[in-house]
Amino acid sequence: MSMFPEHREIQRGSPIIELRDVQKTFKSAAGDFQALKGIDMEIRAGEFVSIIGKSGSGKSTLLNMITGIDRPSTGEVMVNGSAIHEMSENQLAGWRGGNMGIIFQFFQLLPSLSLMQNVILPMDLSGKYKPRERRERAEHLLEIVGLTEHKHKLPSMVSGGQQQRAAMARALANDPPILIADEPTGNLDSKTAETIFGLFNDLVNEGKTVIIVTHDSSLAKQTHRTALIADGEIVNEYVAKAMPTLTYEQMLNASHKFSPRQYEAGAMIVAEGTNADAFYVVSKGTVEVVLPRKNQSDVTVLQLGPGKFFGEMAFFNGHKRHASVRAAESGPVEVLAIHYDQLDELLDQSEVTREALHQMADRHERENIQRLEAGI
């Protein structure tokens, strides 16, 4: 049985949240502080996305842009087809009630109301359900999160984990397509956190879009996609995936140094035998690695998708290419390129990344030799 029998169908994969060149500047007596610096971000319906970054990186400010709690200084925020940056406070309150469920870090349940009454309250405020349906729906949601036997208790009478689950039920009261949670497991033990995370996965399977803001990188790795924010900017997710041992600041620096290059389906990106001068990370589409065979036709030995990289073997082995790489026939490709001189400077700042990349280059070279010896 579905967790949300009446939940309307969402077209999975279509953009549900879009931030376009969002900047946020706070003014104070000490001067202006730019918390967000030209954020471009897209989240698709049905995705489970984590936003991760250190304290002060801009996570909470970014979250406030998406929820409409705060407004950008410049830029646009589109959520579920609405330009929320243009709405008045009254419009936002009404819109938020039907489109977004928010789970706060410290639960923020009303202490004088029972768990059941806390879940019913958003339905009373929105008027979305008939009065006789609200209690039934609240009981259903509390059953889903395992709180049926505690439904008449006040928040102070249950544990932190139970309060968090009640907060989830409350956030889902009006069946919003988007659920946002700010540090949802930050105050919970590991077992309870695992339970909460399992509930998020269930919601995603039902078609909800779930966004969690966290400082826990191990938790973030379990989501579909991670948006890493550092110093008010989104780090390129493919650079982060290709070089996970860099610090957040180094990843942001690297993101600035990579430049995008586009190729049509089937186009050659680099050719075997030529001098190599750049390292590449795939950001869109699929590329094919092609090895030459003596007295035979070339053979495709590997396909690389977004977050995978090539050019590391030539970087460590005399800058000579021993394979060709081309865009797959299935569609156009975008790669991010960084010149070897800039890559060398970047790796000088992170010996662990240099060693990891060197080991990967050696491994790939051994695999290519084995393929050729096997006659593939």
Wavefront OBJ file of the C-alpha trace (Angstrom):
o trace
v 0.000 0.000 0.000
v 1.271 3.463 -0.873
v 2.279 5.738 1.965
v 0.321 8.510 0.279
v -2.688 7.022 -1.554
v -3.992 10.394 -2.729
v -0.598 11.752 -3.794
v -0.779 13.189 -7.294
v 1.617 11.972 -9.933
v 4.763 14.039 -10.403
v 6.610 13.842 -13.671
v 9.900 12.445 -12.446
v 12.963 14.104 -13.873
v 11.408 17.483 -14.661
v 12.968 20.451 -12.808
v 11.052 21.267 -9.631
v 13.545 23.718 -8.090
v 15.691 26.168 -10.071
v 17.996 28.869 -8.723
v 19.356 31.251 -11.318
v 22.333 33.464 -10.462
v 21.137 33.842 -6.869
v 23.123 36.263 -4.758
v 22.453 37.223 -1.159
v 24.169 40.091 0.622
v 23.606 40.935 4.269
v 24.195 44.510 5.366
v 25.528 45.335 8.811
v 27.345 48.066 10.673
v 30.588 46.215 9.948
v 29.888 46.288 6.207
v 28.323 44.069 3.565
v 28.686 40.304 3.732
v 27.980 38.241 0.607
v 26.572 34.922 1.819
v 25.685 33.539 -1.641
v 27.668 34.318 -4.789
v 25.865 33.609 -8.043
v 24.269 30.241 -7.207
v 22.961 28.250 -10.183
v 21.229 25.064 -9.115
v 18.610 22.678 -10.434
v 16.824 19.897 -8.543
v 14.543 17.500 -10.381
v 11.296 15.987 -9.198
v 11.803 12.732 -7.310
v 15.462 13.416 -6.458
v 16.967 12.891 -3.016
v 19.527 15.688 -2.700
v 21.859 16.637 0.127
v 23.327 20.107 0.599
v 26.579 19.887 2.504
v 29.149 22.383 3.722
v 30.955 23.663 6.781
v 29.400 26.044 9.288
v 29.220 29.500 7.728
v 29.501 28.192 4.154
v 26.028 29.413 3.156
v 23.964 26.213 3.658
v 21.253 27.806 5.764
v 21.047 30.878 3.541
v 20.647 28.642 0.485
v 17.932 26.687 2.275
v 16.140 29.940 3.110
v 16.160 30.877 -0.587
v 14.512 27.579 -1.568
v 11.875 27.734 1.176
v 11.126 31.427 0.676
v 12.003 32.190 4.305
v 14.400 34.798 2.890
v 14.744 36.490 -0.491
v 17.736 36.788 -2.815
v 19.387 40.178 -3.252
v 19.462 39.388 -6.960
v 18.560 36.350 -9.036
v 15.532 34.099 -9.435
v 14.112 31.202 -7.413
v 11.572 28.973 -9.177
v 9.918 26.229 -7.119
v 7.253 23.902 -8.525
v 6.479 26.375 -11.297
v 6.237 29.471 -9.068
v 8.598 32.465 -8.923
v 8.766 32.618 -5.134
v 11.231 35.530 -5.138
v 8.395 37.704 -6.484
v 5.760 36.690 -3.912
v 4.540 38.760 -0.971
v 4.785 37.324 2.537
v 1.063 36.449 2.534
v 1.337 34.772 -0.869
v 4.381 32.826 0.298
v 2.647 31.582 3.443
v -0.248 30.198 1.427
v 1.989 28.773 -1.281
v 4.366 27.125 1.195
v 1.512 25.356 2.985
v 0.628 23.328 -0.088
v 3.976 22.960 -1.831
v 6.642 22.401 0.788
v 7.090 20.536 4.045
v 9.895 21.793 6.278
v 11.545 19.828 9.078
v 13.583 22.067 11.352
v 16.748 21.026 13.165
v 15.198 21.392 16.612
v 11.776 20.028 15.602
v 9.806 23.170 16.632
v 6.723 21.233 17.673
v 4.255 23.348 19.651
v 4.844 22.230 23.256
v 1.246 22.691 24.459
v -0.227 20.503 21.683
v -0.147 16.704 21.483
v 1.718 15.040 18.627
v -1.646 14.436 16.939
v -2.662 18.089 17.310
v 0.724 19.218 15.946
v 0.112 17.165 12.790
v -3.478 18.365 12.404
v -2.537 22.058 12.749
v -1.093 22.571 9.204
v -4.277 21.058 7.761
v -6.413 23.411 9.875
v -4.383 26.393 8.628
v -4.516 25.428 4.939
v -8.087 24.141 4.876
v -6.974 21.540 2.333
v -8.860 18.651 3.914
v -12.355 18.471 5.331
v -12.407 18.668 9.155
v -13.412 15.009 9.564
v -10.562 13.907 7.260
v -7.815 15.714 9.161
v -7.777 13.488 12.221
v -7.837 10.365 10.047
v -4.918 11.639 7.966
v -2.936 12.657 11.059
v -3.398 9.168 12.527
v -2.284 7.651 9.222
v 0.887 9.768 9.121
v 1.735 9.054 12.760
v 1.283 5.352 12.047
v 3.701 5.603 9.122
v 6.398 7.135 11.342
v 5.728 4.635 14.148
v 4.102 6.948 16.701
v 0.549 5.626 16.960
v 0.878 4.740 20.637
v 2.305 8.192 21.440
v -0.182 10.303 19.466
v -1.832 11.879 22.527
v 1.440 12.716 24.280
v 2.979 16.181 24.457
v 6.365 16.645 22.708
v 8.136 16.869 26.080
v 6.941 13.346 26.919
v 8.725 11.626 24.010
v 12.368 11.252 22.910
v 14.242 13.471 20.463
v 13.988 10.824 17.759
v 10.233 10.534 18.291
v 9.888 14.322 18.115
v 11.789 14.276 14.831
v 9.442 11.640 13.426
v 6.442 13.686 14.578
v 7.978 16.699 12.822
v 8.187 14.599 9.641
v 4.519 13.660 9.941
v 3.627 17.330 10.437
v 5.688 18.355 7.396
v 3.758 15.811 5.314
v 0.315 16.829 6.579
v -0.703 18.735 3.440
v 0.950 16.215 1.082
v 3.555 18.625 -0.344
v 5.629 17.476 -3.341
v 8.829 18.797 -1.703
v 10.225 17.959 1.718
v 13.160 19.913 3.145
v 15.016 18.967 6.312
v 17.647 21.071 8.086
v 20.203 18.830 9.850
v 17.500 16.160 10.356
v 19.768 13.724 12.191
v 22.145 16.163 13.884
v 20.646 15.628 17.356
v 19.935 11.908 17.054
v 21.854 8.725 17.851
v 23.048 6.659 14.873
v 20.274 4.038 15.068
v 17.501 6.654 15.190
v 19.216 8.611 12.407
v 19.186 5.465 10.274
v 15.434 5.083 10.869
v 14.783 8.699 9.861
v 16.912 8.247 6.750
v 14.936 5.143 5.831
v 11.731 7.181 6.031
v 13.233 9.747 3.651
v 14.025 6.962 1.175
v 10.435 5.719 1.420
v 9.186 9.220 0.618
v 11.452 9.466 -2.424
v 10.157 6.091 -3.622
v 6.644 7.546 -3.368
v 7.639 10.412 -5.694
v 8.512 13.124 -3.189
v 11.488 15.407 -3.756
v 13.599 15.363 -0.582
v 16.357 17.829 0.242
v 18.440 17.526 3.385
v 20.945 20.047 4.660
v 23.701 18.347 6.614
v 27.308 18.565 7.746
v 27.530 14.744 7.754
v 29.363 13.655 4.586
v 28.638 9.957 5.236
v 24.908 10.723 5.290
v 25.199 12.871 2.164
v 26.816 10.001 0.245
v 23.611 7.975 0.642
v 21.504 10.511 -1.273
v 21.121 10.578 -5.063
v 23.172 13.726 -5.427
v 25.201 16.094 -3.261
v 25.481 19.847 -3.656
v 28.615 20.986 -1.851
v 28.705 24.641 -0.847
v 31.868 26.507 0.176
v 32.288 30.234 0.763
v 28.853 30.973 -0.689
v 29.391 29.075 -3.949
v 28.309 25.661 -5.208
v 31.290 23.416 -5.881
v 31.054 21.609 -9.200
v 29.642 18.208 -8.250
v 31.606 16.365 -10.929
v 34.915 17.867 -9.845
v 34.021 16.887 -6.269
v 33.223 13.341 -7.391
v 36.453 13.024 -9.370
v 38.645 14.439 -6.580
v 36.915 13.604 -3.280
v 40.098 13.921 -1.191
v 40.406 17.672 -1.787
v 39.201 19.969 0.993
v 36.012 21.937 0.307
v 38.037 25.093 -0.330
v 40.376 23.221 -2.709
v 37.364 21.785 -4.551
v 35.959 25.285 -4.973
v 39.339 26.516 -6.242
v 39.488 23.579 -8.660
v 35.948 24.306 -9.888
v 37.128 27.775 -10.933
v 40.070 26.353 -12.889
v 38.152 23.770 -14.951
v 36.575 25.043 -18.160
v 33.677 23.325 -19.999
v 34.048 21.960 -23.526
v 31.171 20.604 -25.626
v 31.321 17.867 -28.270
v 28.724 16.479 -30.661
v 27.832 12.782 -30.585
v 30.699 10.705 -32.023
v 33.186 13.596 -32.061
v 36.832 12.925 -31.175
v 37.894 14.599 -27.913
v 41.537 13.486 -27.762
v 43.496 11.320 -30.186
v 45.989 8.544 -29.437
v 49.606 9.457 -30.164
v 49.178 13.201 -29.668
v 50.758 15.309 -26.952
v 48.513 15.639 -23.911
v 48.092 18.956 -22.112
v 44.875 18.619 -20.084
v 43.000 16.480 -17.580
v 39.272 15.977 -18.183
v 36.202 15.249 -16.044
v 32.991 14.160 -17.755
v 30.057 16.407 -16.746
v 27.336 15.442 -19.248
v 26.806 12.426 -21.472
v 29.119 9.467 -22.033
v 32.611 9.221 -23.538
v 34.305 6.141 -24.985
v 37.954 5.203 -24.424
v 39.380 3.630 -27.585
v 42.638 1.623 -27.675
v 44.642 0.887 -30.835
v 45.413 -2.761 -31.687
v 48.319 -3.804 -33.870
v 47.134 -4.912 -37.330
v 43.534 -4.732 -36.169
v 40.838 -2.107 -35.852
v 40.706 0.093 -32.764
v 38.506 -1.162 -29.940
v 36.315 0.631 -27.386
v 37.379 -0.654 -23.981
v 35.583 1.658 -21.593
v 32.669 4.057 -21.289
v 32.858 6.927 -18.809
v 29.861 8.878 -17.476
v 29.524 12.060 -15.399
v 32.076 12.319 -12.581
v 34.544 9.975 -14.304
v 37.806 11.328 -15.679
v 40.558 10.750 -18.239
v 43.973 12.230 -19.013
v 45.514 11.191 -15.707
v 47.784 8.527 -17.280
v 49.412 10.985 -19.661
v 49.860 13.470 -16.806
v 52.022 11.013 -14.869
v 53.614 9.293 -17.889
v 55.311 11.806 -20.152
v 52.264 13.663 -21.513
v 51.820 11.184 -24.375
v 48.385 9.815 -25.152
v 48.109 6.038 -25.562
v 44.353 5.984 -26.162
v 41.729 8.022 -27.981
v 38.615 9.367 -26.312
v 35.463 10.315 -28.196
v 31.884 11.293 -27.446
v 29.567 8.294 -27.570
v 27.125 8.089 -30.478
v 24.234 8.219 -28.005
v 24.373 12.000 -27.634
v 26.411 15.180 -27.099
v 28.997 15.382 -24.342
v 30.342 18.049 -22.027
v 33.696 17.662 -20.322
v 35.502 19.918 -17.862
v 39.155 20.494 -18.717
v 42.073 21.750 -16.644
v 45.541 22.352 -18.087
v 48.263 20.123 -16.653
v 50.156 23.133 -15.242
v 47.082 24.152 -13.223
v 46.439 20.544 -12.210
v 50.016 20.295 -10.960
v 49.532 23.452 -8.852
v 46.300 22.032 -7.448
v 47.916 18.712 -6.551
v 50.792 20.547 -4.848
v 48.180 21.635 -2.286
v 46.928 18.084 -1.693
v 49.505 15.311 -1.655
v 46.806 12.752 -0.822
v 44.943 13.694 -4.043
v 48.137 13.480 -6.092
v 48.806 10.005 -4.696
v 45.199 8.866 -5.287
v 45.270 10.114 -8.876
v 48.695 8.503 -9.459
v 47.444 5.160 -8.154
v 44.401 5.408 -10.406
v 46.617 6.176 -13.406
v 48.808 3.135 -12.686
v 45.737 0.935 -12.275
v 44.164 2.119 -15.527
v 47.432 1.578 -17.365
v 47.659 -2.020 -16.072
v 44.061 -2.665 -17.095
v 44.679 -1.348 -20.607
v 47.767 -3.544 -21.001
v 45.748 -6.574 -19.842
v 42.993 -5.779 -22.323
v 45.443 -5.510 -25.205
v 47.253 -8.716 -24.190
v 43.903 -10.490 -24.024
v 43.196 -9.346 -27.553
v 40.120 -7.350 -26.623
l 1 2 3 4 5 6 7 8 9 10 11 12 13 14 15 16 17 18 19 20 21 22 23 24 25 26 27 28 29 30 31 32 33 34 35 36 37 38 39 40 41 42 43 44 45 46 47 48 49 50 51 52 53 54 55 56 57 58 59 60 61 62 63 64 65 66 67 68 69 70 71 72 73 74 75 76 77 78 79 80 81 82 83 84 85 86 87 88 89 90 91 92 93 94 95 96 97 98 99 100 101 102 103 104 105 106 107 108 109 110 111 112 113 114 115 116 117 118 119 120 121 122 123 124 125 126 127 128 129 130 131 132 133 134 135 136 137 138 139 140 141 142 143 144 145 146 147 148 149 150 151 152 153 154 155 156 157 158 159 160 161 162 163 164 165 166 167 168 169 170 171 172 173 174 175 176 177 178 179 180 181 182 183 184 185 186 187 188 189 190 191 192 193 194 195 196 197 198 199 200 201 202 203 204 205 206 207 208 209 210 211 212 213 214 215 216 217 218 219 220 221 222 223 224 225 226 227 228 229 230 231 232 233 234 235 236 237 238 239 240 241 242 243 244 245 246 247 248 249 250 251 252 253 254 255 256 257 258 259 260 261 262 263 264 265 266 267 268 269 270 271 272 273 274 275 276 277 278 279 280 281 282 283 284 285 286 287 288 289 290 291 292 293 294 295 296 297 298 299 300 301 302 303 304 305 306 307 308 309 310 311 312 313 314 315 316 317 318 319 320 321 322 323 324 325 326 327 328 329 330 331 332 333 334 335 336 337 338 339 340 341 342 343 344 345 346 347 348 349 350 351 352 353 354 355 356 357 358 359 360 361 362 363 364 365 366 367 368 369 370 371 372 373 374 375 376
